[in-house]
Amino acid sequence: MFSENLKALRKQKGFSQEELATRLHVARQTISKWEKNLSVPDADTLIRLAEILEVSVSELLGEKIENENATSDVAEQLSRINEQLAIKNRRSRRIWKIISIILAVIVLVNIFIAIFFSIPNLSNSTQNDPPTVTDETIIVDE
């Protein structure tokens, strides 16, 4: 909900991601991550963001907070969202590590197989047998 509200409010105010990032003193990619719901701002940044967009923090989050402890509620909600995103990111990294290890093992096995089959089998090869001496006599004319 936050990501959708942020994008809509930013466009409504006519800000580009770059302009909003400059006003917040963050990177443009940070705004992009917020809008894609890949991360969320901390409580202080969220308050500054609401001020820049001229909305309340609760409106930015898509909720109507009626109690006086709105800031602590917002901080608590952001903490939960950050925790969920951290878990999601850890799972993604773990999956990519497993995939990388599996691919590395497959590559190594293929290399070993290629080396094994490219080395001639010395015990069965007739090309590598030493020459045999026969009883034939070679006569050389002088």
C-alpha positions in Angstrom: 0.0 0.0 0.0 2.8 2.4 0.9 4.6 1.8 -2.4 1.4 2.6 -4.4 0.6 5.7 -2.4 4.2 7.0 -2.7 4.2 6.6 -6.5 0.8 8.2 -6.9 1.5 11.1 -4.6 4.9 11.7 -6.2 3.4 11.9 -9.6 0.5 14.0 -8.3 3.0 16.6 -7.1 4.9 16.4 -10.4 8.2 15.1 -8.9 10.4 12.7 -10.7 12.2 10.0 -8.7 15.4 12.0 -9.0 13.8 15.2 -7.7 12.2 13.5 -4.8 15.5 11.7 -4.0 17.4 15.0 -4.1 14.9 16.6 -1.7 15.2 13.7 0.7 19.0 13.4 0.3 18.8 9.8 -0.8 19.7 8.0 -4.1 17.2 7.8 -6.9 17.4 4.0 -6.6 16.2 4.3 -3.0 12.9 5.9 -4.2 12.6 3.2 -6.9 13.0 0.5 -4.3 10.3 2.1 -2.1 8.0 2.3 -5.1 8.7 -1.4 -6.0 8.1 -2.4 -2.4 11.6 -3.8 -2.1 12.4 -1.7 1.0 10.8 1.0 3.2 12.1 4.2 4.6 12.9 4.5 8.3 10.5 6.6 10.5 12.5 9.9 10.2 12.7 9.6 6.5 9.0 8.7 6.3 8.1 11.9 8.2 10.3 14.0 5.9 8.7 12.3 2.9 5.2 13.1 4.1 6.2 16.7 4.6 7.6 17.0 1.1 4.5 15.4 -0.4 2.3 17.6 1.9 0.3 14.6 3.3 0.1 13.0 6.7 2.2 9.9 7.4 -0.9 7.9 7.9 -2.2 8.9 4.4 1.2 8.0 2.9 0.9 4.6 4.6 -2.7 4.3 3.4 -4.2 4.2 6.9 -6.2 6.4 9.1 -4.4 6.6 12.4 -6.6 8.4 15.0 -4.6 8.0 18.2 -2.0 10.5 19.4 0.8 7.9 19.3 0.8 7.9 15.5 4.6 8.2 15.3 5.2 5.2 17.5 2.6 3.2 15.6 4.2 4.1 12.3 7.7 3.2 13.6 6.3 -0.2 14.8 4.6 -0.8 11.5 7.8 0.1 9.6 9.8 -2.2 11.8 7.5 -5.1 11.0 7.7 -4.3 7.3 11.5 -4.1 7.4 11.6 -7.4 9.3 9.4 -9.1 6.7 11.6 -7.7 3.8 14.7 -8.8 5.6 13.4 -12.4 5.8 12.3 -12.3 2.2 15.8 -11.1 1.1 17.6 -13.7 3.2 15.5 -16.5 1.6 16.2 -15.1 -1.9 20.0 -15.0 -1.1 19.9 -18.5 0.3 18.1 -19.8 -2.8 20.6 -18.1 -5.1 23.5 -19.5 -3.1 22.1 -23.1 -3.4 21.6 -22.6 -7.2 25.1 -21.3 -7.6 26.6 -24.2 -5.6 24.6 -26.8 -7.7 25.7 -25.1 -11.0 29.4 -25.1 -9.8 29.2 -28.8 -8.9 27.7 -29.6 -12.3 30.5 -27.6 -14.1 33.2 -29.3 -12.1 31.7 -32.8 -12.8 31.6 -32.0 -16.5 35.2 -30.8 -16.4 36.3 -34.0 -14.7 34.4 -36.1 -17.2 35.9 -34.2 -20.1 39.4 -34.7 -18.7 38.8 -38.4 -17.9 37.7 -39.2 -21.5 40.3 -37.0 -23.2 43.2 -38.9 -21.6 44.0 -42.0 -23.6 43.7 -45.3 -21.8 47.3 -46.3 -21.7 46.8 -50.0 -20.7 44.5 -50.9 -23.6 46.1 -48.7 -26.3 48.1 -50.5 -29.0 49.5 -47.2 -30.3 51.5 -46.7 -27.1 52.9 -50.3 -26.9 56.7 -50.5 -27.1 58.0 -52.0 -30.3 58.6 -55.7 -30.1 61.8 -57.4 -31.2 61.4 -60.2 -33.6 63.8 -63.0 -34.6 64.0 -61.8 -38.2 67.5 -60.8 -39.3 68.0 -57.7 -41.2 70.6 -57.9 -43.9 72.2 -54.7 -44.9 74.0 -54.6 -48.3 77.4 -53.0 -48.3 
